[in-house]
Amino acid sequence: MIGDDATDELAKVKRQRDFLRGALIDLVGAAGDDELRQMETILRLTNVPADDKTAMLNAIHVLLNTAYE
């Protein structure tokens, strides 16, 4: 049935999202919105190599934009 295929695909995408979010949370060291926003502010004020800063800010933004509702 088409509905079952769509349900299976959605479940697969959710598992992949959860796996990727988990990896980013481990990398960034934070998961909550408030904590992520604090880290973003601190990171912007810290003297960190530009490439590292960009990568970390991108990871933080991905976590903020994919937070569970």
FIKOLZA-1660 file (N, C-alpha, C; in steps of 0.1 Angstrom, whole numbers, plus 5000, padded with zeros to 4 digits):
% residues 69
   i   px   py   pz ch aa at
   1 5008 4988 5000  A  M  N
   1 5000 5000 5000  A  M CA
   1 5009 5013 5000  A  M  C
   2 5004 5023 4993  A  I  N
   2 5012 5035 4992  A  I CA
   2 5013 5042 5006  A  I  C
   3 5003 5042 5014  A  G  N
   3 5004 5048 5027  A  G CA
   3 5014 5041 5036  A  G  C
   4 5015 5028 5035  A  D  N
   4 5025 5021 5043  A  D CA
   4 5039 5025 5039  A  D  C
   5 5042 5026 5026  A  D  N
   5 5055 5030 5021  A  D CA
   5 5058 5044 5026  A  D  C
   6 5049 5053 5026  A  A  N
   6 5051 5067 5030  A  A CA
   6 5054 5067 5045  A  A  C
   7 5047 5059 5053  A  T  N
   7 5049 5058 5067  A  T CA
   7 5063 5052 5070  A  T  C
   8 5067 5042 5063  A  D  N
   8 5080 5036 5065  A  D CA
   8 5091 5045 5061  A  D  C
   9 5089 5053 5050  A  E  N
   9 5099 5063 5046  A  E CA
   9 5100 5074 5057  A  E  C
  10 5089 5079 5062  A  L  N
  10 5090 5089 5072  A  L CA
  10 5097 5084 5085  A  L  C
  11 5094 5072 5089  A  A  N
  11 5101 5066 5100  A  A CA
  11 5116 5065 5098  A  A  C
  12 5120 5062 5086  A  K  N
  12 5134 5061 5082  A  K CA
  12 5141 5074 5083  A  K  C
  13 5134 5084 5078  A  V  N
  13 5139 5098 5078  A  V CA
  13 5141 5103 5092  A  V  C
  14 5131 5100 5101  A  K  N
  14 5131 5104 5115  A  K CA
  14 5143 5098 5122  A  K  C
  15 5145 5085 5119  A  R  N
  15 5157 5078 5125  A  R CA
  15 5170 5084 5121  A  R  C
  16 5171 5088 5108  A  Q  N
  16 5183 5094 5103  A  Q CA
  16 5185 5108 5109  A  Q  C
  17 5174 5115 5110  A  R  N
  17 5175 5129 5117  A  R CA
  17 5180 5127 5131  A  R  C
  18 5174 5118 5138  A  D  N
  18 5178 5116 5153  A  D CA
  18 5192 5112 5154  A  D  C
  19 5197 5103 5145  A  F  N
  19 5211 5099 5145  A  F CA
  19 5220 5111 5142  A  F  C
  20 5217 5119 5132  A  L  N
  20 5225 5131 5129  A  L CA
  20 5225 5141 5140  A  L  C
  21 5213 5144 5146  A  R  N
  21 5212 5153 5157  A  R CA
  21 5220 5148 5169  A  R  C
  22 5220 5135 5171  A  G  N
  22 5228 5130 5182  A  G CA
  22 5243 5132 5180  A  G  C
  23 5247 5130 5168  A  A  N
  23 5261 5132 5165  A  A CA
  23 5265 5147 5167  A  A  C
  24 5257 5156 5162  A  L  N
  24 5259 5170 5164  A  L CA
  24 5259 5175 5179  A  L  C
  25 5250 5169 5186  A  I  N
  25 5249 5172 5200  A  I CA
  25 5262 5168 5207  A  I  C
  26 5267 5156 5204  A  D  N
  26 5279 5151 5210  A  D CA
  26 5291 5161 5206  A  D  C
  27 5291 5165 5193  A  L  N
  27 5301 5174 5189  A  L CA
  27 5301 5188 5195  A  L  C
  28 5289 5193 5196  A  V  N
  28 5287 5207 5201  A  V CA
  28 5287 5206 5217  A  V  C
  29 5282 5196 5223  A  G  N
  29 5281 5195 5237  A  G CA
  29 5269 5201 5243  A  G  C
  30 5259 5204 5235  A  A  N
  30 5247 5210 5241  A  A CA
  30 5235 5206 5231  A  A  C
  31 5223 5206 5237  A  A  N
  31 5211 5203 5229  A  A CA
  31 5200 5213 5231  A  A  C
  32 5199 5219 5243  A  G  N
  32 5187 5228 5245  A  G CA
  32 5189 5241 5238  A  G  C
  33 5178 5248 5235  A  D  N
  33 5179 5261 5227  A  D CA
  33 5187 5271 5235  A  D  C
  34 5184 5273 5248  A  D  N
  34 5191 5283 5256  A  D CA
  34 5206 5280 5256  A  D  C
  35 5209 5268 5259  A  E  N
  35 5223 5264 5259  A  E CA
  35 5230 5266 5246  A  E  C
  36 5224 5263 5235  A  L  N
  36 5229 5265 5222  A  L CA
  36 5231 5280 5218  A  L  C
  37 5221 5288 5222  A  R  N
  37 5223 5302 5220  A  R CA
  37 5234 5308 5228  A  R  C
  38 5235 5304 5240  A  Q  N
  38 5247 5308 5248  A  Q CA
  38 5260 5305 5242  A  Q  C
  39 5261 5292 5237  A  M  N
  39 5273 5288 5231  A  M CA
  39 5276 5296 5218  A  M  C
  40 5266 5299 5211  A  E  N
  40 5267 5307 5199  A  E CA
  40 5273 5321 5202  A  E  C
  41 5268 5327 5212  A  T  N
  41 5272 5340 5216  A  T CA
  41 5287 5340 5221  A  T  C
  42 5290 5330 5229  A  I  N
  42 5304 5329 5234  A  I CA
  42 5313 5326 5223  A  I  C
  43 5309 5317 5214  A  L  N
  43 5318 5313 5202  A  L CA
  43 5320 5326 5194  A  L  C
  44 5311 5334 5191  A  R  N
  44 5312 5346 5183  A  R CA
  44 5322 5356 5189  A  R  C
  45 5324 5355 5203  A  L  N
  45 5333 5365 5210  A  L CA
  45 5346 5359 5212  A  L  C
  46 5348 5346 5210  A  T  N
  46 5360 5339 5213  A  T CA
  46 5370 5339 5201  A  T  C
  47 5383 5340 5204  A  N  N
  47 5393 5339 5193  A  N CA
  47 5395 5324 5189  A  N  C
  48 5388 5320 5179  A  V  N
  48 5389 5306 5174  A  V CA
  48 5392 5307 5159  A  V  C
  49 5400 5298 5154  A  P  N
  49 5402 5298 5139  A  P CA
  49 5389 5299 5131  A  P  C
  50 5389 5307 5121  A  A  N
  50 5376 5309 5113  A  A CA
  50 5369 5297 5109  A  A  C
  51 5377 5287 5104  A  D  N
  51 5371 5275 5099  A  D CA
  51 5364 5267 5110  A  D  C
  52 5370 5266 5121  A  D  N
  52 5364 5259 5133  A  D CA
  52 5352 5267 5138  A  D  C
  53 5353 5280 5138  A  K  N
  53 5341 5288 5143  A  K CA
  53 5330 5286 5133  A  K  C
  54 5332 5286 5120  A  T  N
  54 5321 5285 5110  A  T CA
  54 5315 5271 5112  A  T  C
  55 5323 5261 5113  A  A  N
  55 5318 5247 5114  A  A CA
  55 5309 5246 5127  A  A  C
  56 5314 5251 5138  A  M  N
  56 5306 5250 5150  A  M CA
  56 5293 5258 5150  A  M  C
  57 5294 5270 5144  A  L  N
  57 5282 5278 5143  A  L CA
  57 5272 5271 5134  A  L  C
  58 5276 5265 5123  A  N  N
  58 5267 5258 5114  A  N CA
  58 5261 5246 5122  A  N  C
  59 5268 5239 5130  A  A  N
  59 5263 5228 5137  A  A CA
  59 5252 5233 5147  A  A  C
  60 5255 5244 5154  A  I  N
  60 5246 5250 5163  A  I CA
  60 5233 5254 5156  A  I  C
  61 5234 5260 5145  A  H  N
  61 5222 5265 5137  A  H CA
  61 5214 5253 5132  A  H  C
  62 5221 5242 5128  A  V  N
  62 5213 5230 5124  A  V CA
  62 5205 5225 5136  A  V  C
  63 5212 5224 5148  A  L  N
  63 5205 5219 5160  A  L CA
  63 5193 5228 5163  A  L  C
  64 5195 5241 5162  A  L  N
  64 5184 5250 5165  A  L CA
  64 5172 5249 5155  A  L  C
  65 5176 5247 5143  A  N  N
  65 5166 5246 5132  A  N CA
  65 5159 5233 5131  A  N  C
  66 5164 5223 5138  A  T  N
  66 5158 5209 5137  A  T CA
  66 5153 5205 5151  A  T  C
  67 5152 5214 5160  A  A  N
  67 5147 5211 5173  A  A CA
  67 5133 5205 5172  A  A  C
  68 5130 5196 5181  A  Y  N
  68 5117 5189 5182  A  Y CA
  68 5107 5199 5187  A  Y  C
  69 5095 5198 5181  A  E  N
  69 5085 5207 5185  A  E CA
  69 5074 5200 5193  A  E  C
% end
